Every structure is written in C-alpha cells, then in structure tokens.
Amino acid sequence: MSKNFEIRREVVLAATPGQVFAAVTGGTSGWLFPTAQPSPDGTPDEEGNRVVTWEPPNHLLVRTDGADGWFNALEHIIEGEDNGTTVVRYVHSGIFVDDWDTQFDGAGKHTDFYLHSLGQYVRHFAGRPVTYVAADPEGPAARAPGATEVLRKTLGVRAVGDRVLIDVPGLDPVDGEVDYLTEHFIGIRSADALYRFYGRESWGAPVSAAHHLFAADADAEKATNAWQSWINSSYA
C-alpha cells in the first residue's frame, strides 16, 4: 500500500553556503553519486526531476512526479552562520509504494551517511575534479546476514578516527582514517579520496562500495576493476 513519508535532517557544515549549494546542484559525484545537474528554469531532466525552487545559494527544491499521485521531493535550505559554518536543513519527502517500514528505515540511515559525506566533501575536497567508481560483489554471501561484519573485518576498522591501510591489488595501498562507522556503513577518508562502503543486507540488498577519487591521475576503469576484484574476493 502506498504511503507518504518525510525525512528531515539538520546538519552544520564547515563550508560557505555557496560551496554547499554547488555541491548539491553540480558536484554530487564528490559525495553522493552522479546525478544530472538540475535546470534552474524547471525543465525536467531525463529522469523527470524538475526544479521547483532555485534560489542560490540558500534554497533548492527538486521534485519528481509520477502516475497516481506518486512523487519524490528533495529540499535543501542553506543558511550561513557568523562563525563561517553553514546550516543545512534537508527534507526528503514522497511516497513509498511497497514495504514502507523497510524503505523508510533504509532511506533514513542512507540520508545520515550521505549528509556526513557531503560535510566531508565540502570541508576537504570542495570544487576538485572527481572520479566516481562503484563495485557490487557477486553471489549470495554479499546479502546474507552478517555481510557488513565481513566487510568491517576485511577492512580492519574498529572505531571512528582509526588509521587503516587497505591493500587493493592493482592499486596503491589506501592509507586513510575512518570518518564514519555504523552497523550499516563505513567511511574512510584519505588525502585524495572518500571511500564509502554500504552494508545493505538488512534491507534485502547486497553490500557495495562507492568511492570518490580526487587524485588528478585517477583512472576510473582501473579503479573500478581493482575494487570489483577486491570486493568479490571478500565474499568468495
């Protein structure tokens, strides 16, 4: 049965309103995943997303409408503070069609991780060119109970602030710091990347990796192949 939902969050970011607005309208590959840049005049993109409110750098509302009253809306209200930080009030609303409780739980927890990654991006990498790579493991072990714990042990992470060294065959070792850690998600930041790991078995999906590489010489194909092999071997 269809049912409305609303997810509200408020975060304080070490950035200017302009940096935040740029990140949520044109720099999403640096912290989220690649998305089309919204058209300020309200022209829908290829996925049907259209700008309802475009008031840079303080207010953005993007909405998608579908059949039978279905919709999905993302709103960012962005306000600069006197101390140089920026407050972002984020609202995600819409309609979930199936398994409402599971979808709402998953969306809320993903929202927290994505907004944290936004904060890391605008603080450490704002405006830098980015290469986005993603890897999804094959086989049932990646969606079985305990799959995220396998990933945690493979990475050797224990707590936020820990230093980790990850050996990825075919790439230089990853030397980074754990910047996010919950039962579902792992974030590691290095000098030139944000490494993100998603444990989705609780919501019926496999674990996955999605990384944001800011090194000038990052090779998307090479990195994707290397991380795909690495995550496959973790669940072999």
C-alpha positions, 0 to 999 in steps of 0.5 A: 500500500502506498504511503507518504513519508518525510525525512528531515535532517539538520546538519552544520557544515564547515563550508560557505553556503555557496560551496554547499549549494554547488555541491548539491546542484553540480558536484554530487559525484564528490559525495553522493553519486552522479546525478544530472545537474538540475535546470534552474528554469524547471525543465525536467531532466531525463529522469523527470526531476524538475526544479521547483525552487532555485534560489542560490545559494540558500534554497533548492527544491527538486521534485519528481512526479509520477502516475497516481499521485506518486512523487519524490521531493528533495529540499535543501535550505542553506543558511550561513552562520557568523562563525563561517559554518553553514546550516543545512536543513534537508527534507526528503519527502514522497511516497513509498509504494511497497514495504514502507517500514523497510524503505523508510528505515533504509532511506533514513540511515542512507540520508545520515551517511550521505549528509556526513559525506557531503560535510566531508566533501565540502570541508576537504575536497570542495570544487576538485575534479572527481572520479566516481567508481562503484563495485557490487560483489557477486553471489549470495554471501554479499546479502546474507546476514552478517555481510557488513561484519565481513566487510568491517573485518576485511577492512580492519576498522574498529572505531571512528578516527582509526588509521587503516591501510587497505591493500587493493591489488592493482592499486596503491595501498589506501592509507586513510582514517575512518570518518564514519562507522555504523552497523550499516556503513563505513567511511574512510577518508584519505588525502585524495579520496572518500571511500564509502562502503554500504552494508545493505543486507538488512534491507534485502540488498547486497553490500557495495562500495562507492568511492570518490577519487580526487587524485588528478591521475585517477583512472576510473576503469582501473579503479573500478576493476581493482575494487570489483576484484577486491570486493568479490574476493571478500565474499568468495 
